[in-house]
Amino acid sequence: MTTDSSDPIPRRRRRWPRVLALGMAVLVVSASGVGWWFYERLDGNIRTDTRTAHELRKYEAERPVSVVRDAQNILLIGSDNRGGEGNGKYGRDTGTQRSDTTILLHLQAGGRSATAVSIPRDLMVDIPACDRPGGKPAQARFAQFNWAFETGGAACTIRTVEKLTGIRVDHHVIVDFNGFKRLVNAVGGVEMCLKEPVDDDDAHLKLPAGRQVLHGEQALGYVRARYSIGDGSDTERIGRQQEFMSSLVKKVQSNGVLLNPAKLYPVLNAATSSLTTDPGLDSLKDLYDLVRGLRDIPREKIRFLTIPRQPYTYNKNRDELVQPDADRLFRQLRLDRPVPVSHAVTASTSGVPKTAGLGSYQGTTAARGICE
């Protein structure tokens, strides 16, 4: 998962937002000596994606407007680019990249809830006409979602999401493979409970069944593994990613990380060094301001879910939206209304939810972990 070819400029509930907020607050107020050096180091880790902001300004007239003041929508993009340092082992670098994981994070006004909606990479969508990194235009087309990032990077992905949902994307964050591994290692690994053993050559992963702590390389392999676990669908992989993120949030919440500067600094260093953001989120102060109002969100109000989808009519290896469920979800988010989440009534062999009741959406919450 790395940045697009925009040549980004290096520059720089209860408790999970407090982790970042407390860490940043300590660094912000310690503006002298070693404290100031730490602040400058972390602030300089963050990379700014100016190309995307420039591209989006060109299409401002066609973008949706924000409906609710103070609500925010942030697009989190994990790229499958193999060209970055240490990323070649995950496949041959062909000079292109696609979004391996994409999450639309909706932060409700007033810090009442946070909803993370995964968008399947194989979802068939209308991709608008976009400018390629070299400036050459690409025609609009109906294709799988992750082609948007390959075609026109983050700008094209954002416009595709906005066209699909009618939701204005306020900010975006891009994360790479190595950044994810560093973050998992910085918190000392994440505990998961596997219902069956995993042996996946493509993901460089071999794990026994049962409760265990996954560290960087294993964690990356686990969230990327697909064909060797469950039914091999991208939807099941998204479910595993949501379960993993839920467990990661709980680990970062722990006092062992929050109250120990020796552990907190590596976490913040790993997090900031893995990020490429728009100019509105490219400093520690910007990120601190973002999370400062979220400190009172209960863990059960932090939701992870997937866009309602089903196998595509003309190709079972692709996805299509389930209507009117998808439009109802988009409307709830657009109007900043609560989104009900239902846990599974059946589960795959990996423990990932497969179905949910009508009127609510398949997913999980940060209060629920796979080993509970």
FENJOZI-V258648 format. One line per field, one symbol per residue. ss: DSSP state (2 for helix, 1 for strand, 0 for the rest). phi: phi as a letter, one per 30 degrees, with the letter a starting at -180 (. if undefined). psi: psi as a letter, one per 30 degrees, with the letter a starting at -180 (. if undefined). A space follows every 50 residues. Layout:
BEGIN
ss: ???
phi: ???
psi: ???
END
This chain:
BEGIN
ss: 00000000110000022222222222222000222222222222201102 22222222022200000000011111111000000002220000000011 11111110222001111100001111100110000011001111002222 22222222222222200000111110222222222200011111000111 00001110011111022222222200000000022222222222222222 22202222002222222222222011102220022222222200000022 21111100111100111111100022222222220000001100001000 0010000000111110000000
phi: .bddddhecdag.acdddeddddddedddcdahdedddddddddddcccd ddedddddcedcddcdccdidbbbccbcccdcdddicddckddcibabdd bbbccccdeiidabbccdcedcddbdcddbddedjddcddacadeddddd dbidddddddddddcicdddbbbcbcedddddddddcijbdbbddbdbbb ddchbbbddjdacccedddddddcdbdcbicidddddeeddddddddded ddddddcdccedcddedddddddccbbdddbcbedddddddddcdcdded cccbbceebaedecaddccbdccdeddddededdcicdcdccddcbbddc idecbbddibbdlbbddccdcd
psi: jalahghkjka.bdfeffeeeeeeeeeefihlbeeeeeeeeeefekkkjf eeeeeeefgeffkllkekkfkkkkjkkjkgkgflkffffglkjgflllje kkkjjkjkkghelkkjjkjkfgkkljklklkleffkkklkljlkeffeee egaeeeeeeeeeeefgkkjellkkkleeeeeeeeefgglkkljkfllkjj eeghkjkllaklkkadeeeeeeffkdffkbgglfeeeeeeeeeeeeeeee effkffeegjefeeeeeeeeeeffkkllffggleeeeeeefeggfgklef gjkklkkkllkkefjfflllkjkgeeeeeeeeeeghlkjkkkllflllff gkkflllkflkkallffklfg.
END
